[in-house]
Every structure is written in structure tokens, then in C-alpha cells.
């Protein structure tokens, strides 16, 4: 049986418990894989230990192992059997096994945009995800023109080697991303993790 996520409330508590407490960002690392000695998001890849945004905000905060056989399988899929920004968005838009789109923020919501490619540019634009920790500064929410900067978040962000691994921030970066990349296939989404 594939594990189901913890509640949004627990995910936020987990996120806040690790803010500013060591670790580093390493793209392609991070998971929910507790050992008898530690329950931390940091994993090893090519000799480096860290977490990336999805390993932290989705997998570790929500207690979801990153490798999930059978997840996001379908003709729409760009990533199967693993949880990352693209597979979470694709799941929300199709099968709805773990994720669904939401349009009003709440503690535990995930803000994310996918990894995407632009014709003529050799390297992809890497996706990003954060977990909303508070909506206390947001008295109103305009779904047609959302102000992500009003949201408090916890995030693990690059570049590789950035420390501490997880920081408290706001969603302002998602505001800038949405203005730079307004096409639906590039822009910010807000997802709920289905318990």
C-alpha cells in the first residue's frame, strides 16, 4: 500500500521545525526516509548531502516518500513514479491521486511552478515549490490577481550549496515568476495535498 500524506497542519509544523537548522540545497536530493536516528529531509547524491525544494516541501513535510511506483502514469506525464513539481501539477490536472488545484491559500498549501523548456534555450528553467506556513498577512485574496507576496512560506532553494537548507520567506518570488512567465503552462499554481 502506498503511503498517504500527513495533514496540512502537521506538514506546516514539520516545515517550521527545521527552518534555519542546518542542511543545504542540492538539486535532486531530499526525501521522506526517516532512520532510527533521524527524521530529516537531507539525502545523499554524488557525494553531496542536502535537499531540493520538492524533497523538502512535498516529500518530507507531508511524509511522502519521493519514489512512488505507479504515480502520475498516463499520456500527460512528463515524470512518472516520482514526486516533483511537474508530477504534482500533472496529477492535480489529471488523475488527482495526491494533489488538487486550489485557488485560495491556506497553511499547508503548496505554491509551485513546473520545470519547463523554451525553444532555443539549452538548459531547462527549473521548477520550484514552497509550503505556505501562514496567511495571517492576507486579509483578502483576489483569485484573478493573486498577491503571493502576502503569504508566509518555508522553502528550500538554490543555488546548490545554499545554507541553511530551509528558510522562512514570503511568496514574493512566485509573484515575480507569475509576471515574468504568464503563460498557463509556465505560471504559478497552488495545490492541496489530499490526505
N, C-alpha and C positions, 0 to 999 in steps of 0.2 A: 504494500500500500504506500502510495506517495504521500509524504508529509504535507499537512495543511499548515498555513501560516498562523502565527500568534495574532492576537488582537492588535488593532491600531494603537490602543493605549499602551500596551506592553512594548510595542515597537518603538514608540516615542521615548519611553523610559530607557530602553536599551540604547537608543541613539544618544540621549543626553548623558548617559552613564560613561561614555567613552570620549566625549568632546574634550579636546586638549590633552589627552592622556597617552601620548606616545604614538608609535606606529608611523608609517609613511605611505604615500600614494605610490603605487606601482600598477600601471595599466595591465590588465589581465589577471590580477590576483584578487584575493578576498573571497570569503565563503562563510557559510554557517557549518562548521565542522568542529564542535567542541571536543576537547580532550578531557581526560580525567583531571588535568591540572589547570586548564584554562578554557574559557569561552570568550574568544576574541576573534575579530574578523580577519586577522593577518594570516596570509598563507605564503608559500614559497613558490617562486617561478624563476628559473635560470639563476639560482643563487641569491635572488633578492626576496626579501620578506616585506609584504605590505598588503594593501587592499586598493581596489579601484572603487569608483562610485557605486556600481551595481553590486559588487561584493559586499559593500557596507550597507547601503540604504535599502536594497531589496532583500538580499540573501541573509545577511547577519541580523539586521534589525528585525526582520519578520520570521527568523528561524527557518529559512527555506534553503536547503542545500542547492547550490547553484546548478549542478548537473541533475537533470530531471528527465529521465528517459520517457519519451512519448509526448513531451511538452511542445506545443506550438507546431505540430505536424500538419501540413496542408499546403495547397498550391500557393498560398500567400506568403509562406515562410521564407525569411532570409536567414534565420537561425532556428535550429531545431534541437531538442533535448537539453538545452541550457537556458538559464535565465540571464538576460541582459536587457538593455534599454529597448533594442529592436524587438526581441521576442515578447517582452511585456506589452509593448504597444500593439504588436500584431495579434497577440492573444486577446487583448481588450477589444480589438476591432473585429475579431472573428469567433474563435471558439469560446472565449470567456471562461476558461478553466480557473485561472487565478486572478485575473485583472479585469476591471471595467473602467470606462471613462467616467469621470465626474466633472462637474462644472462649477462647484462651489467648494472652496478649500476647507479643510478641517485638519486637526492634528493627526498625523499618520498618513495623510495624502502624499503621493509621490509626484513631484514635478519632474518631467523628463522630456528630452528630445532625442531622436534617433541618430545613429551614425549614418551618414549619407555621403554619396559621391557626386561630384559636379564634373560634367564633361570637360575634358582638357586639363583637369587638375589631378595629378597622380596620386596624392595621398587623400584618404577619406577625411571628412570632418567627423571627429569622434563624438558620440553621443554623451549625454550626462544625465544624472538623476540625483535628486536630493529628497530628504524626508522633511515634511513640514512638521515643526515642533510646536508652533503656536500661531494662532490667528488673532491674538489679542489687539494688535495694532490695526486690524481690518474691521472697521465698523460697517462697511458696505462692500459688496462685491459686484462689479459690473461684468457679467459673463461675456459681453460683446467686446469689452476693452479691459481685460483683467490687468491689475497692477500687482504683479508678483513681488515687487519690492516691499509690499506691506506684510509679507509672510516671513516669519522666522523659520529658519531651516537648520538642519545639521547636514554637513556634506563632507565627502572625501573627494578632493580634487587635485589635479596635477599642477605642475608637471611632475614627471617621475622623480621621486625623492622628496617631494614636498612634505614637510613635517610641521606641526603634528599631523597625523594622518586624517583626523576628523576635527572639523572646526564648526563653531556656531557662526551663522551668517544670515543673510536675507535672500530672498528670491530675486534680487535686482539683476543678477546675471541672466536670469530667464527673461526678464523684461527686455534687456538689450538683445538677447538672442531672437526673441519674437519680432523685434523691429528690424533686425538685420536679415532674418530669414522668414518672411511672412507666408511663404507657400505652405499649404496644409501638410505636405509630406516632410517639411523641414521643421516646423514650428513646435512650440512647447505644448505638451499635453499634461493633463492632471489625471492620475489614476488612483483607484481604490484597490487595495489588495483584499480579495474575497476570502474570508476565514472559513 
